[in-house]
Amino acid sequence: MTDIWFRTGEATVLAADGQFTDAMPEILIGSVRGPAGHAFASMMGQAAGHTRMFVIRDLNQMVRPATMMTSKVTIPSAAYVELLGGVVQAAIGDAIVDTLAEGILPKDQADELCMIVMVWLDPRCPEDPNLDQKDLYRTNYEAMKIAIERALTGKPTADELIANRKTIKHYALDGVVDY
């Protein structure tokens, strides 16, 4: 049994053209008996504008490892909550169960681990009359699977980051910083 004490991961999966459905989960995975478990327990309760909820796949289908999700941005409306607690939550839950089935997350530790997921849901989504909920599901499902795998494999490694330091830059720096 591998000791998973404190692992972090993230991923970005971009939306289909014309959509605001980019997904960018940031996750923490660790033992319920360690710092991840302490952080998880500290999230039991609500913070104004940042709803916290267990990840469920559907009614009475809470995922294992127990996972708490919260929004990275202040929740602006009930329509936002419906998407966050509906399509996004289902996609994240399905990705967690599939990573268990695929052996990425160790099934024998499903009750000994916990996860915290900070979720990006663009505030324009609930207002978009052409929102493609299938794309919203796709991006969140794919990004969550990638984030879990990266957390458990330590990707990117320090060597990878050093190697691409001068070739990869934050998208917001385009035209700001020359390498």
Secondary structure, DSSP 8 states (H G I E B T S, - for coil): -----SEEEE--B---TT----B--EEEEEETTSHHHHHHHHTSS-BTTB-EEE-BSSTT-B-SSEEEEEESS----HHHHHHIIIIIHHHHHHHHHHHHHTTSS-GGGTTTEEEEEEE---TTGGG-TT--HHHHHHHHHHHHHHHHHHHHHT-S-HHHHHHTTTT---GGGTTT---
